């Protein structure tokens, strides 16, 4: 089993960064009538950030201990 004392701060960091990226000042940048690949830019931004958060958690939980 992995040491939870090493994993917990990384999970908290991912959570805080995700909360900042999904908060108003950053979302306000993409809340315009711009389209990327036929989709509104805010929708593309939300799904990209969501995928990056999931990827970061995947890396944290599957990293081998040295």
TIRO-2110 file (N, C-alpha, C; in Angstrom, 1 decimal):
// TIRO-2110
0.8, -1.2, 0.0, N, 1, A
0.0, 0.0, 0.0, CA, 1, A
0.9, 1.2, 0.0, C, 1, A
0.4, 2.2, -0.7, N, 2, A
1.2, 3.5, -0.8, CA, 2, A
1.1, 4.3, 0.5, C, 2, A
2.1, 5.1, 0.7, N, 3, A
2.1, 5.9, 1.9, CA, 3, A
1.1, 7.1, 1.7, C, 3, A
0.0, 7.2, 2.5, N, 4, A
-0.9, 8.2, 2.3, CA, 4, A
-0.3, 9.6, 2.7, C, 4, A
0.7, 9.7, 3.4, N, 5, A
1.3, 10.9, 3.8, CA, 5, A
2.0, 11.6, 2.6, C, 5, A
2.4, 10.8, 1.6, N, 6, A
3.0, 11.3, 0.4, CA, 6, A
2.0, 11.7, -0.6, C, 6, A
0.9, 11.0, -0.7, N, 7, A
-0.1, 11.2, -1.7, CA, 7, A
-1.1, 12.3, -1.3, C, 7, A
-1.4, 12.5, -0.1, N, 8, A
-2.4, 13.5, 0.3, CA, 8, A
-2.1, 14.9, -0.1, C, 8, A
-0.8, 15.4, 0.1, N, 9, A
-0.6, 16.8, -0.3, CA, 9, A
-0.7, 17.0, -1.8, C, 9, A
-0.4, 16.0, -2.6, N, 10, A
-0.5, 16.1, -4.0, CA, 10, A
-2.0, 16.2, -4.5, C, 10, A
-2.8, 15.4, -3.8, N, 11, A
-4.2, 15.4, -4.1, CA, 11, A
-4.8, 16.8, -3.7, C, 11, A
-4.4, 17.3, -2.6, N, 12, A
-4.9, 18.6, -2.2, CA, 12, A
-4.4, 19.7, -3.2, C, 12, A
-3.2, 19.6, -3.7, N, 13, A
-2.7, 20.5, -4.7, CA, 13, A
-3.5, 20.5, -5.9, C, 13, A
-3.8, 19.3, -6.4, N, 14, A
-4.6, 19.1, -7.6, CA, 14, A
-6.0, 19.7, -7.4, C, 14, A
-6.6, 19.5, -6.2, N, 15, A
-7.9, 20.0, -5.9, CA, 15, A
-7.9, 21.6, -5.9, C, 15, A
-6.9, 22.2, -5.3, N, 16, A
-6.8, 23.6, -5.2, CA, 16, A
-6.6, 24.2, -6.6, C, 16, A
-5.7, 23.6, -7.4, N, 17, A
-5.5, 24.1, -8.8, CA, 17, A
-6.8, 24.0, -9.6, C, 17, A
-7.5, 22.8, -9.5, N, 18, A
-8.7, 22.6, -10.2, CA, 18, A
-9.8, 23.7, -9.8, C, 18, A
-9.9, 24.0, -8.5, N, 19, A
-10.9, 25.0, -8.1, CA, 19, A
-10.5, 26.3, -8.6, C, 19, A
-9.2, 26.7, -8.7, N, 20, A
-8.8, 28.0, -9.3, CA, 20, A
-9.2, 28.0, -10.8, C, 20, A
-8.9, 26.9, -11.5, N, 21, A
-9.2, 26.9, -12.9, CA, 21, A
-10.6, 26.9, -13.3, C, 21, A
-11.5, 26.4, -12.4, N, 22, A
-12.9, 26.3, -12.6, CA, 22, A
-13.7, 27.5, -12.0, C, 22, A
-12.9, 28.5, -11.5, N, 23, A
-13.5, 29.6, -10.8, CA, 23, A
-13.7, 30.8, -11.8, C, 23, A
-14.4, 31.8, -11.3, N, 24, A
-14.9, 32.9, -12.2, CA, 24, A
-13.8, 33.6, -13.0, C, 24, A
-12.7, 34.1, -12.4, N, 25, A
-11.8, 34.9, -13.2, CA, 25, A
-11.2, 34.2, -14.4, C, 25, A
-10.9, 32.9, -14.3, N, 26, A
-10.4, 32.2, -15.4, CA, 26, A
-11.5, 31.8, -16.4, C, 26, A
-12.7, 31.4, -15.9, N, 27, A
-13.8, 31.1, -16.8, CA, 27, A
-14.3, 32.3, -17.5, C, 27, A
-14.1, 33.5, -16.9, N, 28, A
-14.6, 34.7, -17.6, CA, 28, A
-13.8, 35.0, -18.9, C, 28, A
-12.5, 34.5, -18.9, N, 29, A
-11.7, 34.7, -20.1, CA, 29, A
-12.3, 34.0, -21.3, C, 29, A
-12.9, 32.8, -21.1, N, 30, A
-13.4, 32.0, -22.1, CA, 30, A
-14.9, 32.2, -22.4, C, 30, A
-15.5, 33.0, -21.6, N, 31, A
-17.0, 33.2, -21.7, CA, 31, A
-17.3, 34.3, -22.8, C, 31, A
-16.8, 34.0, -24.0, N, 32, A
-17.1, 34.9, -25.2, CA, 32, A
-17.6, 34.0, -26.3, C, 32, A
-18.1, 34.7, -27.3, N, 33, A
-18.7, 33.9, -28.5, CA, 33, A
-17.6, 33.6, -29.4, C, 33, A
-16.7, 32.7, -29.0, N, 34, A
-15.6, 32.2, -29.9, CA, 34, A
-15.9, 30.7, -30.0, C, 34, A
-15.6, 30.1, -31.2, N, 35, A
-15.8, 28.7, -31.4, CA, 35, A
-14.5, 28.1, -31.8, C, 35, A
-14.2, 26.9, -31.2, N, 36, A
-13.1, 26.1, -31.5, CA, 36, A
-13.6, 24.7, -31.9, C, 36, A
-13.3, 24.4, -33.1, N, 37, A
-13.8, 23.1, -33.7, CA, 37, A
-15.3, 23.0, -33.7, C, 37, A
-16.0, 24.1, -33.8, N, 38, A
-17.4, 24.1, -33.8, CA, 38, A
-18.1, 24.2, -32.5, C, 38, A
-17.3, 24.2, -31.4, N, 39, A
-17.8, 24.2, -30.1, CA, 39, A
-17.5, 25.5, -29.4, C, 39, A
-18.3, 26.0, -28.5, N, 40, A
-18.0, 27.2, -27.7, CA, 40, A
-16.7, 27.0, -27.0, C, 40, A
-15.9, 28.1, -26.9, N, 41, A
-14.5, 28.0, -26.3, CA, 41, A
-14.6, 27.6, -24.8, C, 41, A
-15.6, 28.1, -24.1, N, 42, A
-15.8, 27.8, -22.7, CA, 42, A
-16.0, 26.3, -22.5, C, 42, A
-16.7, 25.6, -23.4, N, 43, A
-17.0, 24.2, -23.3, CA, 43, A
-15.7, 23.4, -23.5, C, 43, A
-14.9, 23.8, -24.5, N, 44, A
-13.7, 23.2, -24.8, CA, 44, A
-12.7, 23.3, -23.6, C, 44, A
-12.7, 24.5, -23.1, N, 45, A
-11.8, 24.8, -21.9, CA, 45, A
-12.2, 23.9, -20.7, C, 45, A
-13.5, 23.8, -20.4, N, 46, A
-13.9, 23.0, -19.3, CA, 46, A
-13.5, 21.5, -19.5, C, 46, A
-13.8, 21.0, -20.7, N, 47, A
-13.4, 19.6, -20.9, CA, 47, A
-11.9, 19.3, -20.9, C, 47, A
-11.1, 20.2, -21.4, N, 48, A
-9.7, 20.1, -21.4, CA, 48, A
-9.2, 20.1, -19.9, C, 48, A
-9.6, 21.0, -19.1, N, 49, A
-9.2, 21.1, -17.7, CA, 49, A
-9.6, 19.9, -16.9, C, 49, A
-10.9, 19.5, -17.2, N, 50, A
-11.4, 18.3, -16.5, CA, 50, A
-10.5, 17.1, -16.9, C, 50, A
-10.2, 16.9, -18.1, N, 51, A
-9.3, 15.8, -18.5, CA, 51, A
-7.9, 15.9, -17.9, C, 51, A
-7.4, 17.1, -17.8, N, 52, A
-6.1, 17.2, -17.2, CA, 52, A
-6.1, 16.9, -15.7, C, 52, A
-7.2, 17.3, -15.0, N, 53, A
-7.3, 16.9, -13.6, CA, 53, A
-7.4, 15.4, -13.4, C, 53, A
-8.2, 14.8, -14.2, N, 54, A
-8.3, 13.3, -14.2, CA, 54, A
-7.0, 12.7, -14.5, C, 54, A
-6.3, 13.2, -15.4, N, 55, A
-4.9, 12.7, -15.8, CA, 55, A
-3.9, 12.8, -14.6, C, 55, A
-4.0, 14.0, -14.0, N, 56, A
-3.1, 14.3, -12.9, CA, 56, A
-3.4, 13.3, -11.7, C, 56, A
-4.6, 13.1, -11.4, N, 57, A
-5.0, 12.1, -10.4, CA, 57, A
-4.6, 10.7, -10.7, C, 57, A
-4.7, 10.3, -12.0, N, 58, A
-4.3, 9.0, -12.5, CA, 58, A
-2.8, 8.8, -12.3, C, 58, A
-2.0, 9.9, -12.6, N, 59, A
-0.5, 9.8, -12.4, CA, 59, A
-0.2, 9.7, -10.9, C, 59, A
-0.9, 10.4, -10.1, N, 60, A
-0.6, 10.4, -8.7, CA, 60, A
-0.9, 9.0, -8.1, C, 60, A
-2.0, 8.4, -8.4, N, 61, A
-2.3, 7.2, -7.8, CA, 61, A
-1.6, 6.0, -8.4, C, 61, A
-1.1, 6.1, -9.6, N, 62, A
-0.4, 5.0, -10.3, CA, 62, A
1.1, 5.1, -10.3, C, 62, A
1.6, 6.1, -9.7, N, 63, A
3.1, 6.3, -9.6, CA, 63, A
3.7, 5.2, -8.7, C, 63, A
4.7, 4.6, -9.2, N, 64, A
5.4, 3.6, -8.4, CA, 64, A
6.3, 4.2, -7.3, C, 64, A
6.3, 3.6, -6.1, N, 65, A
7.1, 4.1, -5.1, CA, 65, A
8.6, 3.7, -5.3, C, 65, A
9.5, 4.6, -5.0, N, 66, A
10.9, 4.3, -5.2, CA, 66, A
11.6, 3.9, -3.9, C, 66, A
END
